[in-house]
């Protein structure tokens, strides 16, 4: 792993503006980098479904020994991301024992930094490049870079079910061996998604189901000063429903939120319509379904109480992904972390990542912490040493899966 090169690669990516639905410039950059490493690069047709200006990038590099491993990150960022200026500053970092000054790549303060998820891409590229340049044995490698991840995982959700299968016309080290199942889709390919907070070595053992609620409440309009008793306030119904809902942290692995409300046209009119949007999440299906039902019940009972009606629509944005400590992929990750000089650490996430979806599409998918901090904000930063550590981790994971 070349420390200066991984930093330079990350700094080179940062100015490439790639908000959701506009990832084409980033895709062009990544295509060039992967092609230079010998990958065969293709794009799927997911843009027709997502509305992005490019599809998901899928790249394959034949290995030199049996086996297969895949890495993934996303090309899109949140806003504000126009004209990102990155600066390297010294940051005071403390643990339970010591405090020290370390170099960090930071946003200058007017935009995000885009470590989420360009730091993940930079680490993948450097880890793979180091293995290729060293001539070390390697399994077949797949790199998947998705679009619209920040929009409830739209890009990975639009990925075809067979997209991760090895192309029949591409040579593969695994073909003709006991690993052949990895090529025809009968066995899930281990896939590592570099897209979480937490220091390198952090393994996301669980990430939740995500359900989105959209409710349209109907009341009856009336003059608020002349005949308010003739009206039915849709906003009052919404208020009563939200007040009756269990929200916030429900238990250690379940949350719920109402995030948007809109309704009414004027202060002197009893509002006839109100729209609500919210969500619920849980690691466990029975708990997320119970929370969904509780929120639905609160809406229906409030509408009935005040004489209105409600149209409720729930969308399952993505399923949960849960791993246990004795899973083979966890054992491999812990061994690779130690080989890279990192301390393995298990964590549970309250947010989703592409791994939530890719686990349903032929992958044994798991998310890894990359050290990004204060992401989705203008205070975003990542320690230079964490960027280097993630590149070493990618290199070590490849070695761990080398038969």
Secondary structure, 3 states (H helix, E strand, C coil): CCHHHHHHHHHHHHCCCCECCCCHHHHHHHHHHHHHCCCEEEECCCHHHHCCCCCCEEEEECCCCCCEEEEEEECCECCCCCCCCEEEEEEEEECCCCEEEEEEEEECCCCCCCHHHHHHHHHHHHHHHHHHHHCCCCCEEEEEEECCCCCCCHHHHCCCCCCCCCCCCCCCCCCCCCCCHHHHCCCCEEEEEEEECCCCCEEEEEECEEEEEEEEEECECEECCCCHHHCECHHHHHHHHHHHCCCEEEECCEEEEEEEEEECCCCCEECCEEEEEEEEEECCHHHHHHHHHHHHHHHHHHHHHHCCEEEEEEEEEECCEECCCCCHHHHHHHHHHHHCCCCCEEEEECCCCHHHHHCCCCEEEEEEECCCECCCCCCCEEEHHHHHHHHHHHHHHHHHCCC
